[in-house]
Amino acid sequence: MPKFMYIYHGGKAPESPEEGAEVMAAWNAWFEGMGAAVVDGGNPAGMSKTVSASGVAEDGGANPVSGYSLVNAADHDAAVEMAKTCPILSDGGTVEVAEAMEM
């Protein structure tokens, strides 16, 4: 079965421990709802640097990554359908869905 990367952009950090617990509960429920499709729940990302031939951008680039996950899905459309219920969407973030190509 093909694997797909969910690359998260945006969203917001919890402003209190209570909000953090609510956010984690929403993410855990989403992962549980996808069941065995979740290969790696991933992690949030810290500040990133973008390396190019012309140098290093210290600000994470035009659309910095805020986290990732790896899932199995029958095809790209199925992976997109699962992403449509991601908790980051309710916090103003987005999910980029890309197939992890087998080499």
Phi and psi restraints in degrees (range 20) as a CNS / XPLOR table:
assign (resid 1 and name C) (resid 2 and name N)
       (resid 2 and name CA) (resid 2 and name C) 1.0 -64.4 20.0 2
assign (resid 2 and name N) (resid 2 and name CA)
       (resid 2 and name C) (resid 3 and name N) 1.0 148.7 20.0 2
assign (resid 2 and name C) (resid 3 and name N)
       (resid 3 and name CA) (resid 3 and name C) 1.0 -104.0 20.0 2
assign (resid 3 and name N) (resid 3 and name CA)
       (resid 3 and name C) (resid 4 and name N) 1.0 146.9 20.0 2
assign (resid 3 and name C) (resid 4 and name N)
       (resid 4 and name CA) (resid 4 and name C) 1.0 -129.7 20.0 2
assign (resid 4 and name N) (resid 4 and name CA)
       (resid 4 and name C) (resid 5 and name N) 1.0 141.0 20.0 2
assign (resid 4 and name C) (resid 5 and name N)
       (resid 5 and name CA) (resid 5 and name C) 1.0 -93.0 20.0 2
assign (resid 5 and name N) (resid 5 and name CA)
       (resid 5 and name C) (resid 6 and name N) 1.0 132.7 20.0 2
assign (resid 5 and name C) (resid 6 and name N)
       (resid 6 and name CA) (resid 6 and name C) 1.0 -103.2 20.0 2
assign (resid 6 and name N) (resid 6 and name CA)
       (resid 6 and name C) (resid 7 and name N) 1.0 116.1 20.0 2
assign (resid 6 and name C) (resid 7 and name N)
       (resid 7 and name CA) (resid 7 and name C) 1.0 -108.9 20.0 2
assign (resid 7 and name N) (resid 7 and name CA)
       (resid 7 and name C) (resid 8 and name N) 1.0 117.8 20.0 2
assign (resid 7 and name C) (resid 8 and name N)
       (resid 8 and name CA) (resid 8 and name C) 1.0 -92.4 20.0 2
assign (resid 8 and name N) (resid 8 and name CA)
       (resid 8 and name C) (resid 9 and name N) 1.0 138.3 20.0 2
assign (resid 8 and name C) (resid 9 and name N)
       (resid 9 and name CA) (resid 9 and name C) 1.0 -127.8 20.0 2
assign (resid 9 and name N) (resid 9 and name CA)
       (resid 9 and name C) (resid 10 and name N) 1.0 138.2 20.0 2
assign (resid 9 and name C) (resid 10 and name N)
       (resid 10 and name CA) (resid 10 and name C) 1.0 77.7 20.0 2
assign (resid 10 and name N) (resid 10 and name CA)
       (resid 10 and name C) (resid 11 and name N) 1.0 -147.0 20.0 2
assign (resid 10 and name C) (resid 11 and name N)
       (resid 11 and name CA) (resid 11 and name C) 1.0 84.7 20.0 2
assign (resid 11 and name N) (resid 11 and name CA)
       (resid 11 and name C) (resid 12 and name N) 1.0 -171.0 20.0 2
assign (resid 11 and name C) (resid 12 and name N)
       (resid 12 and name CA) (resid 12 and name C) 1.0 -143.6 20.0 2
assign (resid 12 and name N) (resid 12 and name CA)
       (resid 12 and name C) (resid 13 and name N) 1.0 152.3 20.0 2
assign (resid 12 and name C) (resid 13 and name N)
       (resid 13 and name CA) (resid 13 and name C) 1.0 -78.1 20.0 2
assign (resid 13 and name N) (resid 13 and name CA)
       (resid 13 and name C) (resid 14 and name N) 1.0 144.4 20.0 2
assign (resid 13 and name C) (resid 14 and name N)
       (resid 14 and name CA) (resid 14 and name C) 1.0 -59.4 20.0 2
assign (resid 14 and name N) (resid 14 and name CA)
       (resid 14 and name C) (resid 15 and name N) 1.0 144.5 20.0 2
assign (resid 14 and name C) (resid 15 and name N)
       (resid 15 and name CA) (resid 15 and name C) 1.0 -96.1 20.0 2
assign (resid 15 and name N) (resid 15 and name CA)
       (resid 15 and name C) (resid 16 and name N) 1.0 -6.1 20.0 2
assign (resid 15 and name C) (resid 16 and name N)
       (resid 16 and name CA) (resid 16 and name C) 1.0 -152.5 20.0 2
assign (resid 16 and name N) (resid 16 and name CA)
       (resid 16 and name C) (resid 17 and name N) 1.0 163.0 20.0 2
assign (resid 16 and name C) (resid 17 and name N)
       (resid 17 and name CA) (resid 17 and name C) 1.0 -59.9 20.0 2
assign (resid 17 and name N) (resid 17 and name CA)
       (resid 17 and name C) (resid 18 and name N) 1.0 -35.9 20.0 2
assign (resid 17 and name C) (resid 18 and name N)
       (resid 18 and name CA) (resid 18 and name C) 1.0 -66.0 20.0 2
assign (resid 18 and name N) (resid 18 and name CA)
       (resid 18 and name C) (resid 19 and name N) 1.0 -44.1 20.0 2
assign (resid 18 and name C) (resid 19 and name N)
       (resid 19 and name CA) (resid 19 and name C) 1.0 -64.8 20.0 2
assign (resid 19 and name N) (resid 19 and name CA)
       (resid 19 and name C) (resid 20 and name N) 1.0 -37.9 20.0 2
assign (resid 19 and name C) (resid 20 and name N)
       (resid 20 and name CA) (resid 20 and name C) 1.0 -59.8 20.0 2
assign (resid 20 and name N) (resid 20 and name CA)
       (resid 20 and name C) (resid 21 and name N) 1.0 -41.9 20.0 2
assign (resid 20 and name C) (resid 21 and name N)
       (resid 21 and name CA) (resid 21 and name C) 1.0 -64.8 20.0 2
assign (resid 21 and name N) (resid 21 and name CA)
       (resid 21 and name C) (resid 22 and name N) 1.0 -39.3 20.0 2
assign (resid 21 and name C) (resid 22 and name N)
       (resid 22 and name CA) (resid 22 and name C) 1.0 -65.2 20.0 2
assign (resid 22 and name N) (resid 22 and name CA)
       (resid 22 and name C) (resid 23 and name N) 1.0 -42.5 20.0 2
assign (resid 22 and name C) (resid 23 and name N)
       (resid 23 and name CA) (resid 23 and name C) 1.0 -62.5 20.0 2
assign (resid 23 and name N) (resid 23 and name CA)
       (resid 23 and name C) (resid 24 and name N) 1.0 -47.0 20.0 2
assign (resid 23 and name C) (resid 24 and name N)
       (resid 24 and name CA) (resid 24 and name C) 1.0 -62.5 20.0 2
assign (resid 24 and name N) (resid 24 and name CA)
       (resid 24 and name C) (resid 25 and name N) 1.0 -37.8 20.0 2
assign (resid 24 and name C) (resid 25 and name N)
       (resid 25 and name CA) (resid 25 and name C) 1.0 -63.5 20.0 2
assign (resid 25 and name N) (resid 25 and name CA)
       (resid 25 and name C) (resid 26 and name N) 1.0 -40.6 20.0 2
assign (resid 25 and name C) (resid 26 and name N)
       (resid 26 and name CA) (resid 26 and name C) 1.0 -65.0 20.0 2
assign (resid 26 and name N) (resid 26 and name CA)
       (resid 26 and name C) (resid 27 and name N) 1.0 -44.2 20.0 2
assign (resid 26 and name C) (resid 27 and name N)
       (resid 27 and name CA) (resid 27 and name C) 1.0 -64.9 20.0 2
assign (resid 27 and name N) (resid 27 and name CA)
       (resid 27 and name C) (resid 28 and name N) 1.0 -43.9 20.0 2
assign (resid 27 and name C) (resid 28 and name N)
       (resid 28 and name CA) (resid 28 and name C) 1.0 -62.3 20.0 2
assign (resid 28 and name N) (resid 28 and name CA)
       (resid 28 and name C) (resid 29 and name N) 1.0 -39.9 20.0 2
assign (resid 28 and name C) (resid 29 and name N)
       (resid 29 and name CA) (resid 29 and name C) 1.0 -64.8 20.0 2
assign (resid 29 and name N) (resid 29 and name CA)
       (resid 29 and name C) (resid 30 and name N) 1.0 -39.4 20.0 2
assign (resid 29 and name C) (resid 30 and name N)
       (resid 30 and name CA) (resid 30 and name C) 1.0 -64.5 20.0 2
assign (resid 30 and name N) (resid 30 and name CA)
       (resid 30 and name C) (resid 31 and name N) 1.0 -46.2 20.0 2
assign (resid 30 and name C) (resid 31 and name N)
       (resid 31 and name CA) (resid 31 and name C) 1.0 -61.6 20.0 2
assign (resid 31 and name N) (resid 31 and name CA)
       (resid 31 and name C) (resid 32 and name N) 1.0 -43.5 20.0 2
assign (resid 31 and name C) (resid 32 and name N)
       (resid 32 and name CA) (resid 32 and name C) 1.0 -61.3 20.0 2
assign (resid 32 and name N) (resid 32 and name CA)
       (resid 32 and name C) (resid 33 and name N) 1.0 -38.1 20.0 2
assign (resid 32 and name C) (resid 33 and name N)
       (resid 33 and name CA) (resid 33 and name C) 1.0 -65.2 20.0 2
assign (resid 33 and name N) (resid 33 and name CA)
       (resid 33 and name C) (resid 34 and name N) 1.0 -29.2 20.0 2
assign (resid 33 and name C) (resid 34 and name N)
       (resid 34 and name CA) (resid 34 and name C) 1.0 -84.3 20.0 2
assign (resid 34 and name N) (resid 34 and name CA)
       (resid 34 and name C) (resid 35 and name N) 1.0 -14.9 20.0 2
assign (resid 34 and name C) (resid 35 and name N)
       (resid 35 and name CA) (resid 35 and name C) 1.0 57.1 20.0 2
assign (resid 35 and name N) (resid 35 and name CA)
       (resid 35 and name C) (resid 36 and name N) 1.0 -132.2 20.0 2
assign (resid 35 and name C) (resid 36 and name N)
       (resid 36 and name CA) (resid 36 and name C) 1.0 -67.1 20.0 2
assign (resid 36 and name N) (resid 36 and name CA)
       (resid 36 and name C) (resid 37 and name N) 1.0 -10.3 20.0 2
assign (resid 36 and name C) (resid 37 and name N)
       (resid 37 and name CA) (resid 37 and name C) 1.0 -66.2 20.0 2
assign (resid 37 and name N) (resid 37 and name CA)
       (resid 37 and name C) (resid 38 and name N) 1.0 -23.6 20.0 2
assign (resid 37 and name C) (resid 38 and name N)
       (resid 38 and name CA) (resid 38 and name C) 1.0 -78.3 20.0 2
assign (resid 38 and name N) (resid 38 and name CA)
       (resid 38 and name C) (resid 39 and name N) 1.0 113.4 20.0 2
assign (resid 38 and name C) (resid 39 and name N)
       (resid 39 and name CA) (resid 39 and name C) 1.0 -85.5 20.0 2
assign (resid 39 and name N) (resid 39 and name CA)
       (resid 39 and name C) (resid 40 and name N) 1.0 -44.7 20.0 2
assign (resid 39 and name C) (resid 40 and name N)
       (resid 40 and name CA) (resid 40 and name C) 1.0 -148.7 20.0 2
assign (resid 40 and name N) (resid 40 and name CA)
       (resid 40 and name C) (resid 41 and name N) 1.0 114.8 20.0 2
assign (resid 40 and name C) (resid 41 and name N)
       (resid 41 and name CA) (resid 41 and name C) 1.0 -63.1 20.0 2
assign (resid 41 and name N) (resid 41 and name CA)
       (resid 41 and name C) (resid 42 and name N) 1.0 -18.7 20.0 2
assign (resid 41 and name C) (resid 42 and name N)
       (resid 42 and name CA) (resid 42 and name C) 1.0 78.5 20.0 2
assign (resid 42 and name N) (resid 42 and name CA)
       (resid 42 and name C) (resid 43 and name N) 1.0 -156.0 20.0 2
assign (resid 42 and name C) (resid 43 and name N)
       (resid 43 and name CA) (resid 43 and name C) 1.0 -156.4 20.0 2
assign (resid 43 and name N) (resid 43 and name CA)
       (resid 43 and name C) (resid 44 and name N) 1.0 160.2 20.0 2
assign (resid 43 and name C) (resid 44 and name N)
       (resid 44 and name CA) (resid 44 and name C) 1.0 -69.5 20.0 2
assign (resid 44 and name N) (resid 44 and name CA)
       (resid 44 and name C) (resid 45 and name N) 1.0 159.3 20.0 2
assign (resid 44 and name C) (resid 45 and name N)
       (resid 45 and name CA) (resid 45 and name C) 1.0 -110.3 20.0 2
assign (resid 45 and name N) (resid 45 and name CA)
       (resid 45 and name C) (resid 46 and name N) 1.0 143.3 20.0 2
assign (resid 45 and name C) (resid 46 and name N)
       (resid 46 and name CA) (resid 46 and name C) 1.0 -85.3 20.0 2
assign (resid 46 and name N) (resid 46 and name CA)
       (resid 46 and name C) (resid 47 and name N) 1.0 -169.0 20.0 2
assign (resid 46 and name C) (resid 47 and name N)
       (resid 47 and name CA) (resid 47 and name C) 1.0 -57.1 20.0 2
assign (resid 47 and name N) (resid 47 and name CA)
       (resid 47 and name C) (resid 48 and name N) 1.0 136.1 20.0 2
assign (resid 47 and name C) (resid 48 and name N)
       (resid 48 and name CA) (resid 48 and name C) 1.0 -115.0 20.0 2
assign (resid 48 and name N) (resid 48 and name CA)
       (resid 48 and name C) (resid 49 and name N) 1.0 161.2 20.0 2
assign (resid 48 and name C) (resid 49 and name N)
       (resid 49 and name CA) (resid 49 and name C) 1.0 -122.9 20.0 2
assign (resid 49 and name N) (resid 49 and name CA)
       (resid 49 and name C) (resid 50 and name N) 1.0 138.4 20.0 2
assign (resid 49 and name C) (resid 50 and name N)
       (resid 50 and name CA) (resid 50 and name C) 1.0 -103.3 20.0 2
assign (resid 50 and name N) (resid 50 and name CA)
       (resid 50 and name C) (resid 51 and name N) 1.0 120.2 20.0 2
assign (resid 50 and name C) (resid 51 and name N)
       (resid 51 and name CA) (resid 51 and name C) 1.0 -100.1 20.0 2
assign (resid 51 and name N) (resid 51 and name CA)
       (resid 51 and name C) (resid 52 and name N) 1.0 128.5 20.0 2
assign (resid 51 and name C) (resid 52 and name N)
       (resid 52 and name CA) (resid 52 and name C) 1.0 -135.7 20.0 2
assign (resid 52 and name N) (resid 52 and name CA)
       (resid 52 and name C) (resid 53 and name N) 1.0 174.8 20.0 2
assign (resid 52 and name C) (resid 53 and name N)
       (resid 53 and name CA) (resid 53 and name C) 1.0 -61.6 20.0 2
assign (resid 53 and name N) (resid 53 and name CA)
       (resid 53 and name C) (resid 54 and name N) 1.0 -25.0 20.0 2
assign (resid 53 and name C) (resid 54 and name N)
       (resid 54 and name CA) (resid 54 and name C) 1.0 -92.3 20.0 2
assign (resid 54 and name N) (resid 54 and name CA)
       (resid 54 and name C) (resid 55 and name N) 1.0 -2.3 20.0 2
assign (resid 54 and name C) (resid 55 and name N)
       (resid 55 and name CA) (resid 55 and name C) 1.0 141.9 20.0 2
assign (resid 55 and name N) (resid 55 and name CA)
       (resid 55 and name C) (resid 56 and name N) 1.0 -158.7 20.0 2
assign (resid 55 and name C) (resid 56 and name N)
       (resid 56 and name CA) (resid 56 and name C) 1.0 -123.4 20.0 2
assign (resid 56 and name N) (resid 56 and name CA)
       (resid 56 and name C) (resid 57 and name N) 1.0 125.0 20.0 2
assign (resid 56 and name C) (resid 57 and name N)
       (resid 57 and name CA) (resid 57 and name C) 1.0 -91.5 20.0 2
assign (resid 57 and name N) (resid 57 and name CA)
       (resid 57 and name C) (resid 58 and name N) 1.0 124.8 20.0 2
assign (resid 57 and name C) (resid 58 and name N)
       (resid 58 and name CA) (resid 58 and name C) 1.0 -82.9 20.0 2
assign (resid 58 and name N) (resid 58 and name CA)
       (resid 58 and name C) (resid 59 and name N) 1.0 -8.4 20.0 2
assign (resid 58 and name C) (resid 59 and name N)
       (resid 59 and name CA) (resid 59 and name C) 1.0 -101.3 20.0 2
assign (resid 59 and name N) (resid 59 and name CA)
       (resid 59 and name C) (resid 60 and name N) 1.0 8.9 20.0 2
assign (resid 59 and name C) (resid 60 and name N)
       (resid 60 and name CA) (resid 60 and name C) 1.0 84.2 20.0 2
assign (resid 60 and name N) (resid 60 and name CA)
       (resid 60 and name C) (resid 61 and name N) 1.0 0.8 20.0 2
assign (resid 60 and name C) (resid 61 and name N)
       (resid 61 and name CA) (resid 61 and name C) 1.0 84.9 20.0 2
assign (resid 61 and name N) (resid 61 and name CA)
       (resid 61 and name C) (resid 62 and name N) 1.0 -169.0 20.0 2
assign (resid 61 and name C) (resid 62 and name N)
       (resid 62 and name CA) (resid 62 and name C) 1.0 -69.1 20.0 2
assign (resid 62 and name N) (resid 62 and name CA)
       (resid 62 and name C) (resid 63 and name N) 1.0 -31.4 20.0 2
assign (resid 62 and name C) (resid 63 and name N)
       (resid 63 and name CA) (resid 63 and name C) 1.0 -141.0 20.0 2
assign (resid 63 and name N) (resid 63 and name CA)
       (resid 63 and name C) (resid 64 and name N) 1.0 75.2 20.0 2
assign (resid 63 and name C) (resid 64 and name N)
       (resid 64 and name CA) (resid 64 and name C) 1.0 -59.6 20.0 2
assign (resid 64 and name N) (resid 64 and name CA)
       (resid 64 and name C) (resid 65 and name N) 1.0 145.4 20.0 2
assign (resid 64 and name C) (resid 65 and name N)
       (resid 65 and name CA) (resid 65 and name C) 1.0 -76.8 20.0 2
assign (resid 65 and name N) (resid 65 and name CA)
       (resid 65 and name C) (resid 66 and name N) 1.0 138.0 20.0 2
assign (resid 65 and name C) (resid 66 and name N)
       (resid 66 and name CA) (resid 66 and name C) 1.0 -111.7 20.0 2
assign (resid 66 and name N) (resid 66 and name CA)
       (resid 66 and name C) (resid 67 and name N) 1.0 -3.7 20.0 2
assign (resid 66 and name C) (resid 67 and name N)
       (resid 67 and name CA) (resid 67 and name C) 1.0 166.2 20.0 2
assign (resid 67 and name N) (resid 67 and name CA)
       (resid 67 and name C) (resid 68 and name N) 1.0 -178.4 20.0 2
assign (resid 67 and name C) (resid 68 and name N)
       (resid 68 and name CA) (resid 68 and name C) 1.0 -154.2 20.0 2
assign (resid 68 and name N) (resid 68 and name CA)
       (resid 68 and name C) (resid 69 and name N) 1.0 161.2 20.0 2
assign (resid 68 and name C) (resid 69 and name N)
       (resid 69 and name CA) (resid 69 and name C) 1.0 -147.9 20.0 2
assign (resid 69 and name N) (resid 69 and name CA)
       (resid 69 and name C) (resid 70 and name N) 1.0 164.0 20.0 2
assign (resid 69 and name C) (resid 70 and name N)
       (resid 70 and name CA) (resid 70 and name C) 1.0 -129.6 20.0 2
assign (resid 70 and name N) (resid 70 and name CA)
       (resid 70 and name C) (resid 71 and name N) 1.0 126.5 20.0 2
assign (resid 70 and name C) (resid 71 and name N)
       (resid 71 and name CA) (resid 71 and name C) 1.0 -131.0 20.0 2
assign (resid 71 and name N) (resid 71 and name CA)
       (resid 71 and name C) (resid 72 and name N) 1.0 157.8 20.0 2
assign (resid 71 and name C) (resid 72 and name N)
       (resid 72 and name CA) (resid 72 and name C) 1.0 -95.3 20.0 2
assign (resid 72 and name N) (resid 72 and name CA)
       (resid 72 and name C) (resid 73 and name N) 1.0 141.7 20.0 2
assign (resid 72 and name C) (resid 73 and name N)
       (resid 73 and name CA) (resid 73 and name C) 1.0 -153.7 20.0 2
assign (resid 73 and name N) (resid 73 and name CA)
       (resid 73 and name C) (resid 74 and name N) 1.0 153.8 20.0 2
assign (resid 73 and name C) (resid 74 and name N)
       (resid 74 and name CA) (resid 74 and name C) 1.0 -60.6 20.0 2
assign (resid 74 and name N) (resid 74 and name CA)
       (resid 74 and name C) (resid 75 and name N) 1.0 -37.5 20.0 2
assign (resid 74 and name C) (resid 75 and name N)
       (resid 75 and name CA) (resid 75 and name C) 1.0 -161.8 20.0 2
assign (resid 75 and name N) (resid 75 and name CA)
       (resid 75 and name C) (resid 76 and name N) 1.0 179.2 20.0 2
assign (resid 75 and name C) (resid 76 and name N)
       (resid 76 and name CA) (resid 76 and name C) 1.0 -60.0 20.0 2
assign (resid 76 and name N) (resid 76 and name CA)
       (resid 76 and name C) (resid 77 and name N) 1.0 -41.7 20.0 2
assign (resid 76 and name C) (resid 77 and name N)
       (resid 77 and name CA) (resid 77 and name C) 1.0 -61.8 20.0 2
assign (resid 77 and name N) (resid 77 and name CA)
       (resid 77 and name C) (resid 78 and name N) 1.0 -39.9 20.0 2
assign (resid 77 and name C) (resid 78 and name N)
       (resid 78 and name CA) (resid 78 and name C) 1.0 -66.5 20.0 2
assign (resid 78 and name N) (resid 78 and name CA)
       (resid 78 and name C) (resid 79 and name N) 1.0 -38.6 20.0 2
assign (resid 78 and name C) (resid 79 and name N)
       (resid 79 and name CA) (resid 79 and name C) 1.0 -65.1 20.0 2
assign (resid 79 and name N) (resid 79 and name CA)
       (resid 79 and name C) (resid 80 and name N) 1.0 -39.6 20.0 2
assign (resid 79 and name C) (resid 80 and name N)
       (resid 80 and name CA) (resid 80 and name C) 1.0 -64.4 20.0 2
assign (resid 80 and name N) (resid 80 and name CA)
       (resid 80 and name C) (resid 81 and name N) 1.0 -41.8 20.0 2
assign (resid 80 and name C) (resid 81 and name N)
       (resid 81 and name CA) (resid 81 and name C) 1.0 -59.5 20.0 2
assign (resid 81 and name N) (resid 81 and name CA)
       (resid 81 and name C) (resid 82 and name N) 1.0 -43.0 20.0 2
assign (resid 81 and name C) (resid 82 and name N)
       (resid 82 and name CA) (resid 82 and name C) 1.0 -64.5 20.0 2
assign (resid 82 and name N) (resid 82 and name CA)
       (resid 82 and name C) (resid 83 and name N) 1.0 -37.3 20.0 2
assign (resid 82 and name C) (resid 83 and name N)
       (resid 83 and name CA) (resid 83 and name C) 1.0 -67.9 20.0 2
assign (resid 83 and name N) (resid 83 and name CA)
       (resid 83 and name C) (resid 84 and name N) 1.0 -23.9 20.0 2
assign (resid 83 and name C) (resid 84 and name N)
       (resid 84 and name CA) (resid 84 and name C) 1.0 -63.0 20.0 2
assign (resid 84 and name N) (resid 84 and name CA)
       (resid 84 and name C) (resid 85 and name N) 1.0 -16.5 20.0 2
assign (resid 84 and name C) (resid 85 and name N)
       (resid 85 and name CA) (resid 85 and name C) 1.0 -108.5 20.0 2
assign (resid 85 and name N) (resid 85 and name CA)
       (resid 85 and name C) (resid 86 and name N) 1.0 14.7 20.0 2
assign (resid 85 and name C) (resid 86 and name N)
       (resid 86 and name CA) (resid 86 and name C) 1.0 -64.2 20.0 2
assign (resid 86 and name N) (resid 86 and name CA)
       (resid 86 and name C) (resid 87 and name N) 1.0 135.6 20.0 2
assign (resid 86 and name C) (resid 87 and name N)
       (resid 87 and name CA) (resid 87 and name C) 1.0 -59.5 20.0 2
assign (resid 87 and name N) (resid 87 and name CA)
       (resid 87 and name C) (resid 88 and name N) 1.0 -25.7 20.0 2
assign (resid 87 and name C) (resid 88 and name N)
       (resid 88 and name CA) (resid 88 and name C) 1.0 -64.9 20.0 2
assign (resid 88 and name N) (resid 88 and name CA)
       (resid 88 and name C) (resid 89 and name N) 1.0 -24.2 20.0 2
assign (resid 88 and name C) (resid 89 and name N)
       (resid 89 and name CA) (resid 89 and name C) 1.0 -63.8 20.0 2
assign (resid 89 and name N) (resid 89 and name CA)
       (resid 89 and name C) (resid 90 and name N) 1.0 -34.4 20.0 2
assign (resid 89 and name C) (resid 90 and name N)
       (resid 90 and name CA) (resid 90 and name C) 1.0 -75.6 20.0 2
assign (resid 90 and name N) (resid 90 and name CA)
       (resid 90 and name C) (resid 91 and name N) 1.0 -12.1 20.0 2
assign (resid 90 and name C) (resid 91 and name N)
       (resid 91 and name CA) (resid 91 and name C) 1.0 -102.5 20.0 2
assign (resid 91 and name N) (resid 91 and name CA)
       (resid 91 and name C) (resid 92 and name N) 1.0 14.6 20.0 2
assign (resid 91 and name C) (resid 92 and name N)
       (resid 92 and name CA) (resid 92 and name C) 1.0 85.2 20.0 2
assign (resid 92 and name N) (resid 92 and name CA)
       (resid 92 and name C) (resid 93 and name N) 1.0 6.2 20.0 2
assign (resid 92 and name C) (resid 93 and name N)
       (resid 93 and name CA) (resid 93 and name C) 1.0 -90.2 20.0 2
assign (resid 93 and name N) (resid 93 and name CA)
       (resid 93 and name C) (resid 94 and name N) 1.0 179.7 20.0 2
assign (resid 93 and name C) (resid 94 and name N)
       (resid 94 and name CA) (resid 94 and name C) 1.0 -132.2 20.0 2
assign (resid 94 and name N) (resid 94 and name CA)
       (resid 94 and name C) (resid 95 and name N) 1.0 162.0 20.0 2
assign (resid 94 and name C) (resid 95 and name N)
       (resid 95 and name CA) (resid 95 and name C) 1.0 -122.9 20.0 2
assign (resid 95 and name N) (resid 95 and name CA)
       (resid 95 and name C) (resid 96 and name N) 1.0 120.3 20.0 2
assign (resid 95 and name C) (resid 96 and name N)
       (resid 96 and name CA) (resid 96 and name C) 1.0 -90.6 20.0 2
assign (resid 96 and name N) (resid 96 and name CA)
       (resid 96 and name C) (resid 97 and name N) 1.0 129.8 20.0 2
assign (resid 96 and name C) (resid 97 and name N)
       (resid 97 and name CA) (resid 97 and name C) 1.0 -115.0 20.0 2
assign (resid 97 and name N) (resid 97 and name CA)
       (resid 97 and name C) (resid 98 and name N) 1.0 118.9 20.0 2
assign (resid 97 and name C) (resid 98 and name N)
       (resid 98 and name CA) (resid 98 and name C) 1.0 -135.9 20.0 2
assign (resid 98 and name N) (resid 98 and name CA)
       (resid 98 and name C) (resid 99 and name N) 1.0 139.3 20.0 2
assign (resid 98 and name C) (resid 99 and name N)
       (resid 99 and name CA) (resid 99 and name C) 1.0 -70.7 20.0 2
assign (resid 99 and name N) (resid 99 and name CA)
       (resid 99 and name C) (resid 100 and name N) 1.0 136.9 20.0 2
assign (resid 99 and name C) (resid 100 and name N)
       (resid 100 and name CA) (resid 100 and name C) 1.0 -87.7 20.0 2
assign (resid 100 and name N) (resid 100 and name CA)
       (resid 100 and name C) (resid 101 and name N) 1.0 100.2 20.0 2
assign (resid 100 and name C) (resid 101 and name N)
       (resid 101 and name CA) (resid 101 and name C) 1.0 -68.3 20.0 2
assign (resid 101 and name N) (resid 101 and name CA)
       (resid 101 and name C) (resid 102 and name N) 1.0 134.7 20.0 2
assign (resid 101 and name C) (resid 102 and name N)
       (resid 102 and name CA) (resid 102 and name C) 1.0 -76.7 20.0 2
assign (resid 102 and name N) (resid 102 and name CA)
       (resid 102 and name C) (resid 103 and name N) 1.0 136.0 20.0 2
